[in-house]
């Protein structure tokens, strides 16, 4: 099981990668949404904002009204960021749960 600090570092790394992907994709991934990432095994959540391809304003805490809600385990988060776990396959297999409208989900998938 990954630690809360390892998960926070993984989120920062993920945000950096998403910014790079957003720059490549231009305006096709314009998202400005509140988001929350819940780590099932640790019982913690991080909230923030997706803006211009980046996850900003990351802080501990839940946000039940977030337009994008992602749930997974700490190990799966770290494995995805390390490139050992594919987001789409994990989502299809039920390892990752995403609550978002369809257009946001498609844009999010492009960034990941």
C-alpha positions in Angstrom: 0.0 0.0 0.0 1.4 3.4 -1.0 1.6 6.2 1.5 -0.4 9.4 1.4 2.8 11.3 0.6 3.6 8.9 -2.3 0.1 9.5 -3.6 0.5 13.3 -3.4 3.7 13.1 -5.3 2.0 10.9 -7.9 -0.7 13.5 -8.3 1.9 16.2 -8.9 3.6 14.0 -11.5 0.3 13.2 -13.1 -0.5 16.9 -13.3 2.8 17.7 -15.0 2.2 15.0 -17.6 -1.4 16.2 -18.2 -0.1 19.7 -18.9 2.3 18.3 -21.5 -0.4 16.3 -23.2 -2.8 19.3 -23.2 -0.2 21.4 -24.9 0.1 18.7 -27.7 -3.7 18.4 -28.1 -4.4 22.2 -28.1 -7.9 23.3 -27.2 -9.5 19.9 -27.6 -9.1 19.2 -23.9 -10.2 22.5 -22.4 -11.5 21.5 -18.9 -12.2 23.7 -16.0 -13.8 21.5 -13.4 -13.6 20.8 -9.7 -12.3 17.3 -9.1 -11.8 14.8 -6.3 -9.6 11.7 -6.1 -10.5 9.2 -3.4 -8.1 6.6 -2.3 -10.2 3.6 -1.2 -7.5 1.7 0.8 -6.2 4.8 2.7 -9.6 6.3 3.3 -8.3 9.7 2.2 -9.2 12.1 -0.7 -7.5 14.9 -2.5 -9.6 17.7 -4.1 -8.5 20.2 -6.7 -9.3 21.8 -10.0 -8.6 20.6 -13.5 -7.8 23.7 -15.5 -6.0 23.9 -18.9 -4.9 20.2 -18.6 -3.4 20.6 -15.1 -4.6 19.6 -11.7 -4.2 22.7 -9.5 -5.1 23.7 -6.0 -4.5 20.1 -4.8 -5.3 19.8 -1.1 -6.4 17.0 1.3 -10.1 16.6 1.6 -13.2 15.4 -0.1 -15.5 17.4 -2.4 -18.8 15.6 -3.0 -20.0 18.3 -5.4 -16.9 17.9 -7.7 -17.9 17.4 -11.4 -15.1 14.8 -11.8 -14.8 12.1 -9.1 -12.2 9.4 -9.3 -11.9 6.5 -6.9 -9.0 3.9 -6.9 -6.5 2.4 -4.6 -3.2 4.1 -3.7 -1.2 1.3 -5.4 -3.2 1.7 -8.6 -2.7 5.5 -8.6 1.1 5.1 -8.2 1.1 2.2 -10.8 -0.8 4.4 -13.3 1.5 7.3 -12.9 4.5 5.0 -13.2 3.1 3.7 -16.5 2.6 0.1 -15.2 -1.2 0.3 -15.3 -3.4 1.6 -18.1 -6.2 4.0 -17.2 -8.7 2.8 -19.8 -8.2 -0.9 -19.0 -8.3 -0.2 -15.3 -11.6 1.7 -15.7 -13.1 -1.1 -17.9 -12.1 -3.7 -15.3 -13.6 -1.7 -12.4 -10.3 -1.0 -10.7 -10.9 2.7 -11.3 -14.2 4.4 -10.8 -14.9 7.7 -12.6 -18.0 9.8 -12.2 -18.1 12.6 -14.8 -20.3 13.5 -17.7 -19.4 11.8 -21.0 -17.7 14.8 -22.6 -15.5 15.4 -19.5 -14.6 11.7 -19.4 -13.5 11.7 -23.1 -11.4 14.8 -22.5 -9.9 13.3 -19.3 -9.0 10.1 -21.2 -7.1 12.1 -23.8 -5.0 13.8 -21.0 -4.1 10.5 -19.3 
